[in-house]
Amino acid sequence: MLHQQTRFEKLLSFLQGASWALAIAGGGYTFLLFLPFGFIIASIIALFIFLAGCFFAIICEMAQLQLDKLDELKKQTHFLEKLSLNDQTLSHH
């Protein structure tokens, strides 16, 4: 069964991609920008930018997992409701 993405899921996917871009490109650019101040300083600052991008990517991934969990719970609820309706029509001995 195909799942139609909502606007929120599309936005979440875009933000996750932007977070990875911040992590990779931002870390590399920051390293090159601060390289004249020294290798260690540039590495430390680039690491902080990279970790900030990874943090936002993880937040977006956690939100996506919660949406998937909600969809799965809705499916299970639907199946349980169907099962309870079928159970009421059966005779109990």
Secondary structure, 3 states (H helix, E strand, C coil): CCCCCCHHHHHHHHHHHHHHHHHHHHHHHHHHHHHHHCHHHHHHHHHHHHHHHHHHHHHHHHHHHHHHHHHHHHHHHHHHHHHHHHHHHCCCC
